Amino acid sequence: MIDAHAHLWLEQNGVVDGLPVYALGGGRSQFGREVRQMLPPAMTDGVNSAERFLSHMDFSRVGGAVITQEYIDGNQDAYLREVRREYPDRFRVCALYEENGVPDTDGMDGIKICGSRLADPDLLHHAAVFEEADRRGLFIGIDLADGSLQTGALRELALEHPSLRIAIGHFGMVTRPGWEEQIRLACLPNVSVESGGITWLFNEEYYPYPSAVRAILTARDICGMDKLMWGSDYPRTMTAITYRMSWDFIDRSPLLTDGEKRLLFHENAARFYRFGTLPDLPVIHHMAE
């Protein structure tokens, strides 16, 4: 299995709405004007390291993961380069675009654009990032603003760069009106969609997220199952569920075939992110079994 959407940091030093985001201990963070449980409470030191994530991945038999970024965590480029060097078979990593020129992508696999948080939301004004990613053979990971606000511009850029791999995050902001417009972009050969954050978006319904499963089926009917990838949005979603729960609600559903699940959990991401051979992880029974 491959997780197409996760986050890592050694120190959180981000910004939300112009205010700082930083760890307070006990897994909590100052998040602008309020305190939020950012991590599971046992992560008392606020360190969200690759080694801790690998423990979750190994237990859940997830062989590889894509590490994306967010303004609220601060720029983690330096740490992610270390992670990529230390674990080249397990991780693919993104440099963070911060509207101050094309980021340094040395040692990176892709560039993350926080589309919904851009000061200038017109993606055509950020075309240089797409051009550079295309030239260097990198992928673009992008979390779009709700609905269709940015879909026209992304379509134009995807058509202009047909060899550029583009992954739309947060499953097109699936609980917001007009989310299907983001999924329709994946009808283009070079665009795919990953489901990082889908359990956050359906949190009010909670596990086993029947509406999330139905949304996956809707997306399948729009763009095809071969364009969809599973993502966990670790670690923030782990404040509500376990890492295993972030995928087994799909695995347990009878509404998807075994072949569709293989595409969603592994084959599509292996091809899109260019993973090689992943470790064959053993089944470790837990103490409740």
Backbone as CSV, one residue per row, in Angstrom:
resi,resn,N_x,N_y,N_z,CA_x,CA_y,CA_z,C_x,C_y,C_z
1,MET,0.833,-1.198,0.000,0.000,0.000,0.000,0.865,1.244,0.000
2,ILE,0.307,2.323,-0.569,1.011,3.608,-0.598,0.046,4.696,-0.119
3,ASP,0.508,5.486,0.825,-0.246,6.621,1.352,0.159,7.863,0.540
4,ALA,-0.770,8.443,-0.179,-0.440,9.543,-1.091,-0.519,10.927,-0.452
5,HIS,-0.759,11.003,0.866,-0.899,12.340,1.473,-0.633,12.245,2.972
6,ALA,0.572,12.652,3.388,0.918,12.680,4.809,1.863,13.855,5.054
7,HIS,2.050,14.199,6.333,2.891,15.336,6.726,3.917,14.904,7.757
8,LEU,5.098,15.511,7.713,6.142,15.283,8.711,6.769,16.614,9.094
9,TRP,7.221,16.702,10.333,8.023,17.849,10.760,8.736,17.492,12.061
10,LEU,9.858,18.141,12.280,10.515,18.033,13.578,10.045,19.145,14.498
11,GLU,9.796,20.319,13.912,9.287,21.454,14.682,8.242,22.177,13.841
12,GLN,7.072,22.315,14.379,6.015,23.036,13.684,6.213,24.528,13.898
13,ASN,6.269,25.252,12.801,6.516,26.692,12.872,5.787,27.357,11.711
14,GLY,4.472,27.267,11.740,3.685,27.697,10.594,2.873,28.949,10.849
15,VAL,1.964,29.192,9.913,1.125,30.390,9.952,-0.278,30.027,9.488
16,VAL,-1.285,30.587,10.178,-2.660,30.470,9.704,-3.314,31.845,9.853
17,ASP,-3.899,32.335,8.785,-4.539,33.663,8.789,-3.615,34.743,9.352
18,GLY,-2.324,34.628,9.049,-1.356,35.629,9.482,-0.884,35.479,10.916
19,LEU,-1.349,34.471,11.624,-0.972,34.248,13.020,-0.163,32.952,13.137
20,PRO,0.684,32.853,14.174,1.602,31.703,14.242,0.918,30.403,14.659
21,VAL,1.560,29.305,14.232,1.164,27.952,14.627,2.412,27.280,15.192
22,TYR,2.315,26.800,16.438,3.477,26.177,17.060,3.013,25.223,18.160
23,ALA,3.890,24.256,18.473,3.545,23.207,19.430,3.540,23.748,20.856
24,LEU,2.585,23.221,21.660,2.471,23.612,23.066,2.772,22.460,24.012
25,GLY,2.919,21.243,23.463,3.078,20.055,24.294,1.781,19.279,24.368
26,GLY,1.909,17.975,24.669,0.711,17.139,24.759,-0.002,16.967,23.437
27,GLY,0.697,17.192,22.330,0.087,17.073,21.011,-0.729,18.291,20.598
28,ARG,-0.783,19.296,21.475,-1.567,20.498,21.160,-0.691,21.545,20.482
29,SER,-1.360,22.422,19.726,-0.661,23.528,19.071,-1.459,24.806,19.235
30,GLN,-0.730,25.904,19.342,-1.363,27.208,19.180,-1.671,27.357,17.700
31,PHE,-2.921,27.532,17.382,-3.364,27.559,15.981,-4.081,28.885,15.762
32,GLY,-3.277,29.905,15.454,-3.846,31.241,15.363,-4.309,31.688,16.739
33,ARG,-5.601,31.995,16.872,-6.117,32.516,18.149,-6.623,31.422,19.079
34,GLU,-6.541,30.157,18.657,-7.072,29.083,19.498,-6.063,27.963,19.662
35,VAL,-6.329,27.102,20.636,-5.505,25.921,20.862,-6.217,24.724,20.242
36,ARG,-5.477,23.955,19.435,-6.049,22.781,18.788,-5.223,21.541,19.135
37,GLN,-5.895,20.391,19.216,-5.188,19.120,19.330,-4.683,18.766,17.943
38,MET,-3.407,19.031,17.705,-2.816,18.875,16.379,-2.349,17.450,16.131
39,LEU,-1.903,16.775,17.211,-1.336,15.432,17.131,-2.003,14.557,18.189
40,PRO,-1.864,13.226,18.061,-2.316,12.376,19.175,-1.633,12.813,20.470
41,PRO,-2.355,12.795,21.596,-1.814,13.343,22.844,-0.490,12.722,23.278
42,ALA,-0.236,11.458,22.933,1.008,10.807,23.358,2.240,11.375,22.657
43,MET,2.053,12.128,21.590,3.190,12.769,20.926,3.479,14.063,21.685
44,THR,3.952,13.898,22.910,4.034,14.994,23.870,5.008,16.089,23.477
45,ASP,6.036,15.727,22.685,7.073,16.709,22.359,6.815,17.457,21.050
46,GLY,5.708,17.135,20.391,5.378,17.838,19.156,6.199,17.411,17.954
47,VAL,7.051,16.404,18.134,7.895,15.927,17.038,7.112,14.902,16.210
48,ASN,6.963,15.200,14.945,6.225,14.342,14.007,7.235,13.800,12.992
49,SER,8.027,12.856,13.437,9.188,12.409,12.661,8.864,11.269,11.708
50,ALA,9.779,11.048,10.795,9.650,9.926,9.863,9.648,8.606,10.606
51,GLU,10.462,8.485,11.647,10.549,7.219,12.371,9.228,6.877,13.051
52,ARG,8.567,7.868,13.612,7.263,7.612,14.243,6.228,7.213,13.200
53,PHE,6.274,7.895,12.070,5.321,7.550,11.006,5.608,6.147,10.469
54,LEU,6.868,5.801,10.310,7.195,4.466,9.815,6.670,3.370,10.744
55,SER,6.631,3.644,12.041,6.068,2.656,12.965,4.596,2.409,12.649
56,HIS,3.855,3.492,12.391,2.444,3.341,11.989,2.350,2.616,10.649
57,MET,3.187,3.016,9.705,3.132,2.404,8.379,3.435,0.909,8.454
58,ASP,4.455,0.546,9.205,4.832,-0.870,9.285,3.727,-1.694,9.924
59,PHE,3.131,-1.171,10.998,2.050,-1.895,11.671,0.849,-2.067,10.745
60,SER,0.571,-1.039,9.926,-0.577,-1.092,9.017,-0.214,-1.650,7.651
61,ARG,1.032,-2.065,7.487,1.518,-2.683,6.231,1.400,-1.721,5.049
62,VAL,1.733,-0.448,5.312,1.793,0.570,4.261,3.265,0.730,3.875
63,GLY,3.601,0.348,2.659,5.004,0.292,2.268,5.632,1.636,1.961
64,GLY,4.851,2.555,1.368,5.403,3.844,0.959,4.446,4.976,1.269
65,ALA,4.996,6.197,1.286,4.144,7.363,1.561,4.702,8.587,0.848
66,VAL,3.794,9.498,0.524,4.140,10.778,-0.096,3.978,11.857,0.959
67,ILE,5.049,12.610,1.197,5.009,13.652,2.217,4.764,14.988,1.543
68,THR,3.594,15.532,1.828,3.209,16.816,1.276,3.474,17.908,2.330
69,GLN,3.116,19.139,2.060,3.374,20.211,3.018,2.171,21.147,3.099
70,GLU,2.198,22.010,4.117,1.113,22.962,4.385,1.693,24.203,5.045
71,TYR,1.142,25.370,4.741,1.603,26.602,5.385,1.503,26.519,6.912
72,ILE,0.499,25.802,7.415,0.269,25.795,8.865,1.364,25.035,9.618
73,ASP,2.188,24.263,8.917,3.290,23.550,9.580,4.619,24.275,9.404
74,GLY,4.670,25.269,8.518,5.935,25.928,8.200,6.701,25.130,7.157
75,ASN,7.698,25.771,6.586,8.477,25.126,5.527,9.336,24.008,6.100
76,GLN,9.138,22.797,5.596,9.860,21.624,6.102,10.825,21.067,5.056
77,ASP,11.217,21.879,4.078,12.049,21.386,2.977,13.335,20.722,3.471
78,ALA,14.032,21.351,4.396,15.325,20.814,4.834,15.154,19.440,5.481
79,TYR,14.153,19.310,6.339,13.942,18.012,6.984,13.514,16.948,5.975
80,LEU,12.669,17.318,5.035,12.183,16.330,4.070,13.303,15.854,3.143
81,ARG,14.273,16.712,2.868,15.446,16.234,2.105,16.182,15.147,2.891
82,GLU,16.311,15.350,4.185,16.963,14.326,5.025,16.161,13.023,5.001
83,VAL,14.851,13.146,5.107,13.991,11.964,5.100,14.147,11.204,3.791
84,ARG,14.178,11.932,2.683,14.306,11.294,1.363,15.636,10.572,1.230
85,ARG,16.699,11.201,1.757,18.022,10.555,1.695,18.074,9.319,2.591
86,GLU,17.447,9.396,3.755,17.526,8.307,4.736,16.654,7.115,4.339
87,TYR,15.510,7.406,3.716,14.548,6.348,3.396,14.101,6.472,1.933
88,PRO,15.011,6.291,0.992,14.674,6.543,-0.417,13.620,5.601,-0.988
89,ASP,13.485,4.413,-0.397,12.499,3.465,-0.925,11.111,3.671,-0.329
90,ARG,11.026,4.378,0.818,9.747,4.462,1.525,9.006,5.776,1.288
91,PHE,9.755,6.849,0.960,9.104,8.162,0.880,9.367,8.883,-0.434
92,ARG,8.373,9.638,-0.878,8.512,10.682,-1.881,8.144,11.989,-1.182
93,VAL,8.850,13.073,-1.505,8.671,14.307,-0.732,8.459,15.506,-1.655
94,CYS,7.783,16.520,-1.113,7.457,17.740,-1.865,8.163,18.955,-1.266
95,ALA,8.668,19.835,-2.131,9.088,21.172,-1.709,7.845,22.049,-1.619
96,LEU,7.867,23.013,-0.711,6.701,23.881,-0.500,6.832,25.160,-1.320
97,TYR,5.838,25.439,-2.157,5.772,26.704,-2.890,5.131,27.752,-1.996
98,GLU,5.834,28.899,-1.835,5.347,29.925,-0.919,5.189,31.287,-1.602
99,GLU,4.931,31.292,-2.894,4.684,32.526,-3.651,5.867,33.483,-3.616
100,ASN,7.058,32.951,-3.501,8.257,33.801,-3.545,9.279,33.215,-4.522
101,GLY,8.791,32.798,-5.656,9.652,32.192,-6.664,9.576,30.675,-6.619
102,VAL,10.131,30.050,-7.644,10.138,28.584,-7.703,11.018,28.058,-6.575
103,PRO,10.518,27.121,-5.756,11.333,26.629,-4.637,12.510,25.783,-5.120
104,ASP,13.495,25.657,-4.241,14.634,24.787,-4.511,14.152,23.340,-4.450
105,THR,14.239,22.641,-5.553,13.716,21.272,-5.602,14.826,20.230,-5.589
106,ASP,16.019,20.638,-5.258,17.109,19.661,-5.187,16.770,18.615,-4.122
107,GLY,16.819,17.355,-4.494,16.508,16.279,-3.561,15.032,16.041,-3.345
108,MET,14.182,16.716,-4.112,12.733,16.589,-3.962,12.137,15.829,-5.151
109,ASP,10.937,15.297,-4.947,10.234,14.584,-6.013,9.129,15.429,-6.634
110,GLY,8.648,16.420,-5.887,7.539,17.220,-6.375,7.483,18.568,-5.686
111,ILE,6.501,19.364,-6.076,6.263,20.684,-5.483,4.823,20.728,-4.986
112,LYS,4.645,21.191,-3.755,3.300,21.324,-3.199,2.826,22.770,-3.317
113,ILE,1.642,22.945,-3.875,0.999,24.250,-3.962,-0.269,24.208,-3.107
114,CYS,-0.320,25.066,-2.091,-1.508,25.165,-1.242,-2.476,26.127,-1.935
115,GLY,-3.166,25.633,-2.929,-3.974,26.491,-3.786,-5.009,27.307,-3.031
116,SER,-5.619,26.686,-2.034,-6.678,27.370,-1.292,-6.138,28.475,-0.392
117,ARG,-4.826,28.483,-0.136,-4.246,29.483,0.757,-3.420,30.536,0.011
118,LEU,-3.383,30.483,-1.309,-2.582,31.442,-2.066,-3.124,32.860,-1.882
119,ALA,-2.220,33.809,-1.673,-2.644,35.214,-1.595,-3.220,35.651,-2.935
120,ASP,-2.618,35.168,-4.017,-3.142,35.389,-5.366,-3.696,34.058,-5.858
121,PRO,-5.011,33.866,-5.807,-5.579,32.543,-6.099,-5.589,32.160,-7.579
122,ASP,-5.237,33.098,-8.461,-5.237,32.793,-9.894,-4.017,31.942,-10.226
123,LEU,-4.236,30.663,-10.485,-3.120,29.736,-10.725,-2.305,30.119,-11.957
124,LEU,-2.926,30.825,-12.892,-2.188,31.224,-14.095,-1.076,32.211,-13.754
125,HIS,-1.208,32.891,-12.625,-0.147,33.810,-12.185,1.012,33.056,-11.528
126,HIS,0.861,31.749,-11.382,1.911,30.911,-10.790,2.415,29.883,-11.816
127,ALA,2.262,30.215,-13.073,2.578,29.268,-14.146,4.048,28.844,-14.127
128,ALA,4.938,29.713,-13.642,6.366,29.380,-13.641,6.654,28.128,-12.824
129,VAL,5.875,27.900,-11.779,6.078,26.703,-10.944,5.740,25.448,-11.743
130,PHE,4.670,25.499,-12.487,4.274,24.362,-13.315,5.319,24.121,-14.404
131,GLU,5.791,25.201,-15.008,6.803,25.074,-16.066,8.070,24.421,-15.531
132,GLU,8.505,24.844,-14.353,9.742,24.307,-13.783,9.568,22.843,-13.362
133,ALA,8.438,22.520,-12.768,8.185,21.121,-12.396,8.186,20.231,-13.638
134,ASP,7.572,20.707,-14.695,7.539,19.948,-15.951,8.955,19.772,-16.495
135,ARG,9.726,20.836,-16.480,11.085,20.770,-17.019,11.952,19.793,-16.237
136,ARG,11.738,19.713,-14.929,12.572,18.861,-14.079,12.001,17.453,-13.879
137,GLY,10.857,17.163,-14.478,10.267,15.830,-14.327,9.684,15.578,-12.951
138,LEU,9.276,16.657,-12.247,8.672,16.535,-10.928,7.151,16.466,-11.054
139,PHE,6.490,16.141,-9.957,5.029,16.227,-9.943,4.598,17.468,-9.169
140,ILE,3.371,17.898,-9.417,2.729,18.970,-8.649,1.648,18.344,-7.781
141,GLY,1.703,18.601,-6.468,0.604,18.267,-5.570,-0.113,19.552,-5.223
142,ILE,-1.414,19.578,-5.361,-2.136,20.836,-5.149,-3.456,20.586,-4.435
143,ASP,-3.696,21.357,-3.370,-4.993,21.369,-2.690,-5.726,22.606,-3.190
144,LEU,-6.761,22.397,-3.984,-7.467,23.511,-4.608,-8.445,24.164,-3.642
145,ALA,-8.780,25.413,-3.937,-9.871,26.083,-3.229,-11.174,25.337,-3.502
146,ASP,-12.152,25.522,-2.632,-13.420,24.802,-2.754,-14.040,24.972,-4.142
147,GLY,-14.708,23.908,-4.590,-15.497,23.981,-5.810,-14.662,24.240,-7.051
148,SER,-15.186,25.084,-7.935,-14.586,25.270,-9.249,-13.776,26.554,-9.366
149,LEU,-13.493,27.218,-8.253,-12.817,28.517,-8.301,-11.518,28.457,-9.109
150,GLN,-10.752,27.370,-8.974,-9.445,27.302,-9.625,-9.379,26.202,-10.694
151,THR,-10.472,25.531,-10.965,-10.402,24.383,-11.878,-10.134,24.797,-13.330
152,GLY,-10.676,25.933,-13.750,-10.434,26.371,-15.122,-8.958,26.648,-15.367
153,ALA,-8.322,27.320,-14.428,-6.899,27.629,-14.576,-6.053,26.363,-14.525
154,LEU,-6.413,25.432,-13.621,-5.620,24.200,-13.541,-5.786,23.374,-14.807
155,ARG,-6.971,23.367,-15.380,-7.172,22.649,-16.644,-6.264,23.230,-17.732
156,GLU,-6.230,24.550,-17.794,-5.399,25.212,-18.801,-3.925,24.844,-18.617
157,LEU,-3.462,24.838,-17.377,-2.055,24.507,-17.102,-1.763,23.036,-17.380
158,ALA,-2.707,22.167,-17.045,-2.510,20.733,-17.297,-2.438,20.447,-18.793
159,LEU,-3.255,21.157,-19.571,-3.227,20.973,-21.026,-1.949,21.539,-21.629
160,GLU,-1.462,22.619,-21.041,-0.239,23.238,-21.542,0.991,22.371,-21.255
161,HIS,0.891,21.544,-20.189,2.016,20.682,-19.794,1.538,19.237,-19.726
162,PRO,1.336,18.596,-20.858,0.718,17.258,-20.852,1.589,16.170,-20.233
163,SER,2.882,16.433,-20.056,3.756,15.436,-19.417,3.885,15.655,-17.914
164,LEU,3.344,16.767,-17.426,3.454,17.093,-16.005,2.410,16.321,-15.207
165,ARG,2.861,15.567,-14.206,1.947,14.832,-13.333,1.379,15.784,-12.273
166,ILE,0.055,15.825,-12.157,-0.614,16.709,-11.202,-1.548,15.872,-10.331
167,ALA,-1.378,15.973,-9.013,-2.248,15.268,-8.063,-3.082,16.289,-7.293
168,ILE,-4.386,16.192,-7.393,-5.304,17.056,-6.650,-5.576,16.421,-5.295
169,GLY,-5.359,17.200,-4.215,-5.510,16.664,-2.874,-6.898,16.854,-2.287
170,HIS,-7.058,16.281,-1.072,-8.292,16.420,-0.290,-9.520,15.936,-1.059
171,PHE,-9.293,15.013,-1.977,-10.368,14.419,-2.772,-11.299,15.493,-3.340
172,GLY,-10.667,16.558,-3.835,-11.445,17.632,-4.470,-12.290,18.421,-3.481
173,MET,-11.895,18.410,-2.172,-12.739,19.028,-1.120,-14.164,18.504,-1.247
174,VAL,-14.243,17.185,-1.032,-15.391,16.390,-1.427,-16.710,16.784,-0.759
175,THR,-16.675,17.412,0.394,-17.941,17.775,1.044,-18.407,19.185,0.695
176,ARG,-17.665,19.859,-0.179,-18.032,21.218,-0.561,-18.798,21.213,-1.894
177,PRO,-19.726,22.153,-2.077,-20.464,22.205,-3.347,-19.504,22.336,-4.534
178,GLY,-19.807,21.613,-5.587,-19.015,21.711,-6.806,-17.742,20.878,-6.801
179,TRP,-17.597,19.949,-5.832,-16.363,19.160,-5.754,-16.147,18.301,-6.998
180,GLU,-17.243,17.928,-7.642,-17.118,17.066,-8.822,-16.317,17.741,-9.943
181,GLU,-16.338,19.096,-9.959,-15.570,19.806,-10.990,-14.074,19.545,-10.836
182,GLN,-13.625,19.398,-9.595,-12.214,19.068,-9.381,-11.932,17.632,-9.831
183,ILE,-12.860,16.729,-9.562,-12.669,15.330,-9.967,-12.635,15.217,-11.495
184,ARG,-13.439,16.032,-12.182,-13.476,15.959,-13.657,-12.123,16.292,-14.275
185,LEU,-11.307,17.057,-13.573,-9.967,17.354,-14.102,-9.151,16.078,-14.282
186,ALA,-9.456,15.059,-13.482,-8.711,13.799,-13.582,-9.093,12.996,-14.827
187,CYS,-10.026,13.497,-15.606,-10.268,12.889,-16.922,-9.111,13.199,-17.874
188,LEU,-8.327,14.236,-17.552,-7.121,14.517,-18.337,-6.073,13.457,-18.024
189,PRO,-5.290,13.036,-19.015,-4.353,11.920,-18.799,-3.330,12.160,-17.705
190,ASN,-2.929,13.409,-17.489,-1.837,13.692,-16.552,-2.304,14.156,-15.172
191,VAL,-3.603,14.072,-14.894,-4.134,14.528,-13.603,-4.753,13.350,-12.847
192,SER,-4.426,13.249,-11.550,-5.022,12.252,-10.663,-5.550,12.944,-9.410
193,VAL,-6.251,12.184,-8.566,-6.844,12.716,-7.339,-6.449,11.812,-6.184
194,GLU,-6.046,12.427,-5.050,-5.771,11.620,-3.862,-6.706,12.008,-2.723
195,SER,-6.924,11.052,-1.815,-8.009,11.198,-0.836,-7.547,11.691,0.531
196,GLY,-6.328,12.251,0.623,-5.878,12.771,1.916,-6.890,13.730,2.494
197,GLY,-7.303,13.498,3.740,-8.257,14.381,4.393,-9.708,13.955,4.263
198,ILE,-9.972,12.850,3.583,-11.381,12.473,3.376,-12.055,12.114,4.698
199,THR,-11.294,11.560,5.660,-11.908,11.264,6.964,-12.124,12.536,7.778
200,TRP,-11.284,13.537,7.558,-11.505,14.848,8.190,-12.777,15.483,7.617
201,LEU,-12.935,15.419,6.317,-14.069,16.078,5.681,-15.395,15.410,6.036
202,PHE,-15.356,14.097,6.329,-16.569,13.384,6.732,-16.547,13.080,8.232
203,ASN,-15.852,13.886,9.004,-15.695,13.616,10.430,-17.032,13.594,11.169
204,GLU,-17.971,14.467,10.784,-19.252,14.495,11.492,-19.999,13.173,11.342
205,GLU,-19.811,12.521,10.216,-20.453,11.218,10.008,-19.693,10.129,10.748
206,TYR,-18.368,10.224,10.707,-17.422,9.347,11.398,-17.433,7.916,10.830
207,TYR,-16.490,7.141,11.349,-16.221,5.781,10.907,-17.489,4.923,10.940
208,PRO,-17.774,4.118,9.915,-16.952,3.783,8.750,-17.212,4.638,7.521
209,TYR,-17.665,5.861,7.706,-17.731,6.858,6.638,-18.478,6.373,5.376
210,PRO,-19.730,5.962,5.512,-20.439,5.468,4.314,-20.544,6.505,3.200
211,SER,-20.677,7.779,3.557,-20.764,8.802,2.507,-19.428,8.981,1.789
212,ALA,-18.322,8.760,2.502,-17.017,8.838,1.849,-16.857,7.712,0.824
213,VAL,-17.331,6.536,1.187,-17.258,5.416,0.235,-18.119,5.724,-0.998
214,ARG,-19.307,6.277,-0.766,-20.163,6.629,-1.910,-19.499,7.704,-2.766
215,ALA,-18.795,8.627,-2.136,-18.096,9.667,-2.908,-16.984,9.057,-3.772
216,ILE,-16.305,8.057,-3.246,-15.269,7.380,-4.043,-15.911,6.734,-5.266
217,LEU,-17.085,6.138,-5.080,-17.778,5.526,-6.216,-18.209,6.589,-7.231
218,THR,-18.652,7.741,-6.740,-19.032,8.832,-7.647,-17.812,9.287,-8.457
219,ALA,-16.684,9.446,-7.768,-15.462,9.862,-8.464,-15.028,8.812,-9.484
220,ARG,-15.150,7.552,-9.096,-14.820,6.462,-10.037,-15.636,6.597,-11.319
221,ASP,-16.925,6.915,-11.157,-17.793,7.000,-12.336,-17.467,8.239,-13.180
222,ILE,-16.852,9.246,-12.585,-16.500,10.458,-13.333,-15.191,10.282,-14.097
223,CYS,-14.162,9.808,-13.399,-12.827,9.825,-14.024,-12.180,8.450,-14.152
224,GLY,-12.779,7.425,-13.541,-12.194,6.091,-13.600,-11.381,5.788,-12.349
225,MET,-11.441,4.554,-11.887,-10.723,4.178,-10.665,-9.219,4.261,-10.827
226,ASP,-8.735,4.200,-12.050,-7.282,4.242,-12.261,-6.697,5.626,-12.057
227,LYS,-7.529,6.629,-11.701,-7.042,7.983,-11.435,-7.177,8.381,-9.965
228,LEU,-7.562,7.443,-9.105,-7.795,7.755,-7.694,-6.750,7.079,-6.813
229,MET,-6.285,7.793,-5.772,-5.251,7.276,-4.874,-5.667,7.536,-3.429
230,TRP,-5.370,6.574,-2.562,-5.704,6.731,-1.141,-4.646,7.582,-0.424
231,GLY,-5.102,8.465,0.471,-4.207,9.234,1.329,-4.815,9.372,2.715
232,SER,-3.966,9.473,3.737,-4.453,9.483,5.118,-4.567,10.882,5.718
233,ASP,-3.731,11.822,5.255,-3.566,13.134,5.908,-3.014,12.975,7.328
234,TYR,-2.180,11.932,7.544,-1.459,11.772,8.805,-0.597,13.009,9.039
235,PRO,-0.430,13.489,10.274,-0.913,12.937,11.550,-2.174,13.604,12.085
236,ARG,-2.634,14.712,11.468,-3.744,15.444,12.079,-4.994,14.575,12.208
237,THR,-5.264,13.739,11.193,-6.465,12.910,11.266,-6.366,11.852,12.361
238,MET,-5.150,11.598,12.864,-4.977,10.587,13.904,-5.438,11.080,15.272
239,THR,-5.899,12.340,15.357,-6.510,12.809,16.602,-7.940,12.284,16.732
240,ALA,-8.509,11.748,15.642,-9.880,11.240,15.658,-9.951,9.732,15.473
241,ILE,-9.020,9.172,14.706,-9.046,7.746,14.384,-7.622,7.214,14.423
242,THR,-7.475,5.895,14.251,-6.142,5.316,14.132,-5.709,5.331,12.670
243,TYR,-4.416,5.087,12.465,-3.924,5.070,11.082,-4.590,3.952,10.275
244,ARG,-4.753,2.795,10.908,-5.400,1.679,10.206,-6.836,2.036,9.805
245,MET,-7.546,2.758,10.681,-8.934,3.131,10.375,-9.015,4.079,9.181
246,SER,-7.908,4.763,8.869,-7.947,5.713,7.757,-8.060,5.020,6.409
247,TRP,-7.793,3.702,6.386,-7.970,2.986,5.118,-8.907,1.784,5.202
248,ASP,-9.079,1.213,6.404,-9.825,-0.053,6.401,-11.326,0.127,6.215
249,PHE,-11.827,1.391,6.356,-13.247,1.588,6.052,-13.508,1.391,4.558
250,ILE,-12.481,1.617,3.747,-12.613,1.346,2.308,-12.389,-0.136,2.043
251,ASP,-11.379,-0.683,2.698,-11.044,-2.088,2.472,-12.186,-3.010,2.889
252,ARG,-12.913,-2.627,3.927,-14.012,-3.469,4.410,-15.289,-3.316,3.578
253,SER,-15.370,-2.290,2.751,-16.605,-2.034,2.003,-16.798,-3.062,0.891
254,PRO,-18.011,-3.634,0.796,-18.301,-4.558,-0.306,-18.639,-3.840,-1.611
255,LEU,-18.661,-2.512,-1.582,-19.100,-1.764,-2.763,-17.987,-1.579,-3.793
256,LEU,-16.737,-1.852,-3.393,-15.614,-1.791,-4.330,-15.087,-3.202,-4.545
257,THR,-14.669,-3.485,-5.757,-14.098,-4.799,-6.043,-12.662,-4.865,-5.517
258,ASP,-12.146,-6.090,-5.427,-10.749,-6.251,-4.997,-9.800,-5.547,-5.976
259,GLY,-10.126,-5.609,-7.250,-9.279,-4.948,-8.241,-9.287,-3.437,-8.081
260,GLU,-10.470,-2.871,-7.787,-10.554,-1.422,-7.570,-9.766,-1.014,-6.331
261,LYS,-9.823,-1.836,-5.295,-9.065,-1.519,-4.075,-7.560,-1.571,-4.340
262,ARG,-7.103,-2.533,-5.137,-5.664,-2.595,-5.454,-5.222,-1.335,-6.186
263,LEU,-6.055,-0.843,-7.105,-5.719,0.394,-7.814,-5.652,1.567,-6.846
264,LEU,-6.662,1.682,-5.997,-6.762,2.816,-5.078,-5.640,2.815,-4.042
265,PHE,-5.352,1.653,-3.491,-4.388,1.572,-2.378,-2.933,1.504,-2.834
266,HIS,-2.705,1.019,-4.050,-1.301,0.796,-4.405,-0.941,1.147,-5.853
267,GLU,-1.587,0.504,-6.797,-1.073,0.528,-8.169,-1.051,1.929,-8.775
268,ASN,-2.103,2.720,-8.534,-2.140,4.067,-9.125,-1.035,4.961,-8.569
269,ALA,-0.842,4.916,-7.254,0.188,5.746,-6.628,1.592,5.258,-6.993
270,ALA,1.773,3.947,-7.091,3.093,3.422,-7.460,3.514,3.950,-8.828
271,ARG,2.555,4.026,-9.732,2.842,4.519,-11.084,3.021,6.034,-11.075
272,PHE,2.106,6.745,-10.426,2.124,8.212,-10.461,3.370,8.775,-9.783
273,TYR,3.709,8.244,-8.597,4.825,8.793,-7.818,6.146,8.069,-8.073
274,ARG,6.103,7.047,-8.935,7.303,6.332,-9.374,8.035,5.654,-8.218
275,PHE,7.253,4.902,-7.439,7.865,4.077,-6.397,8.438,2.822,-7.041
276,GLY,9.505,2.303,-6.442,10.056,1.023,-6.865,9.510,-0.091,-5.990
277,THR,10.338,-1.081,-5.746,9.908,-2.203,-4.918,9.772,-1.749,-3.462
278,LEU,8.638,-2.056,-2.854,8.383,-1.684,-1.463,8.578,-2.902,-0.567
279,PRO,8.853,-2.707,0.716,9.078,-3.848,1.607,7.833,-4.702,1.766
280,ASP,8.053,-5.999,1.907,6.951,-6.930,2.173,6.771,-6.992,3.683
281,LEU,5.795,-6.272,4.188,5.643,-6.099,5.641,4.789,-7.217,6.226
282,PRO,5.228,-7.808,7.330,4.477,-8.930,7.928,3.236,-8.451,8.664
283,VAL,2.287,-9.355,8.840,1.114,-9.075,9.668,1.529,-9.166,11.136
284,ILE,1.284,-8.084,11.889,1.534,-8.078,13.336,0.176,-7.972,14.035
285,HIS,-0.211,-9.011,14.716,-1.504,-8.972,15.413,-1.415,-8.050,16.620
286,HIS,-2.503,-7.324,16.877,-2.503,-6.420,18.025,-3.153,-7.093,19.238
287,MET,-3.053,-6.464,20.377,-3.432,-7.109,21.625,-4.942,-7.218,21.819
288,ALA,-5.730,-6.602,20.956,-7.178,-6.733,21.047,-7.686,-7.913,20.231
289,GLU,-6.782,-8.549,19.480,-7.193,-9.684,18.639,-7.068,-10.987,19.428
